[in-house]
Amino acid sequence: MAVFAASAPAQTTMVVVYTDAFSNSVSLTLTGTSGSNGVFHVTGVTGTFNGSPVSGPVSGFGSGNFYPNPAVLPANTVDSGFEFETAGAAQVISLYEYNYHGSTGYATSILPSGESGKVTIISDTSPPVTPAPPTSLLTLAALAALACIAGWRKFVVARG
């Protein structure tokens, strides 16, 4: 009898392109898992900040989340988001979401300069999800495989 363990959520990617209040241009590829309420749990960050390569997330900072729709956050909430850094940790950038006093959106803070301001998301896209085959199709395939094995066994025994 086969025992199946619960599988971990599938890793996927999301591309986020944005500009901020300081005219910085950012393009990120986020790796992570999708959670409830539309949250994307970020486990990897690559991309560019004003053309310089970035990596992340920076461990120990932020919630590690990205919300494609910050309106799903509870009212008067600022989610600490995630942080990434430029080469050599010259700059550490935080991207976070808010739903505060009826206003929703994104913001950034940049260290060591201490700049903080509004972010304009140009696009946030993820690759299309490949649907799992229906269970009935998997069952049919398993039965077909068993029938082939049984038929082959009878053929081998008859020739034997």
N, C-alpha and C positions, 0 to 999 in steps of 0.2 A: 504494500500500500504506500503510495507516494504522499509525502507531507510537504506542503508548500509554505515557505516562510513569506511573511508580508514583504512586499518589495518596497524599496525606497522610492520617493517621488523622482520622476525622470528629470534629468538635467536638460535645460533648454537655454537658448540665448535670446537676448533682446537687444536691439540697437537703439540707442538714445542719442539724439543730436540736439544740442542746445546752445544758446548764447546767453550771456548774463549781463547784468547792469554795467559791467566794466568793459564791454565789447570783447570779452573772451569768447572764443569759438571752440566748442567741445564736441567730440564724436566718441561715443563709448559703445563697446560691446560688452554687455553684462551676461554672465553665466549664472544660472541659479535654478530655483524651482518655483513653480507657481503655487501659491497658497490660497486660502479662503479669502473672500472679500476682495479679490483682485490683487492682492499683494504679491510682489515678486521678491523672493528671498535671494539676495545677491551673494554668490560665493566666489565670483571672479570678475575682474574688471580689466579690460585692455582698451586701448584707443589712443586718442591724442587730445592735448590741451594746447591750443594755439600752435599746433603742428608738432609739439614735443610728445614723445611717447609717455603713456601713463600705465600704472599697474595698481592693482588693489584686489579686494578692499583692504584698507589698513586695519589690522587686527586691533580689537579692543575699543574701536570708536564707532558710534552710531548704532542704530538698530539692525543694520544690514538689510534694510527693506527699500524697495522702490515701488511706489504706487502709480501705475499708469493713469489712475483717476483719483486725485487727492480728495475728491468729494466723498469718498467712502470712509474717510477718517471720521471718528466721532467729532462732534462740534467742539470747538476751542481746543484742538489738539495740534501739536507740532511733533511730527515724527522725525527722529534724528537722522534718518536716512543712512547713507553709507559714505565712506571717505576713500579717496584714491590719491595717488601721489605721482608727481613727475619724476623723471630719472634722478637718482641720487637724493630723493626726498627733498629736493629744492623747494617744492611747494606741496602742501597737502590741501586738497580740495574736498569739501563736503557738499553733497547734493541732498537736500531734504525737502519734505512736503509739509504743507500745513492746511488746516481747515480751521481758521481762527476768525472769530467775530464776523461770520458770514462770508468770509473771503477764502477761496481755495487757490492753491498754486504751489510753486516750487521756489526755492531759494538756495543760495550757495554761500559758503564762507571759505575764504582762502587764507592760509597761513604760509609764511609768517607775516604777511602784510596786514592781516586782520580785516580785510575787505569782506563785506557781507551785503548781499542784495538779491533782488528778484532775478529769476531765471525764466527765459522763454523757451519752452520745449518746441523745437521745430518738428521733430518726429520721434515717436517711440513705437517701434515695430518688432514683432517677433515672427519667426518663420511659421508658416501654416502648420497646424497640428495634424499629424498623420493619424487618422482614426484607426483604432484597433479593429481587427476583423470581428464580426459577430460571433458569439459563442457557438451558435449552431454551425457555422462554417468550420470552426476549430474542431468541433465534435465530429463532423462529417469527414474532415481530413484525417483525424485519428482513427476512425473506423475504417477508412480506405487503407490506411497504412497497415492496420491489423489484418485486414482481408488479404492484402498482398503478401504479408509474412506467412499467413496460414496457407495460402495457395502455393507459395514457394516451398514451404515445408512438405506439403503433400507431393509436390513434383519431385523433390529430392528423395523422399522415401520411396516413391514409385520407381524411380530410376535405380535406386540403391542397390 
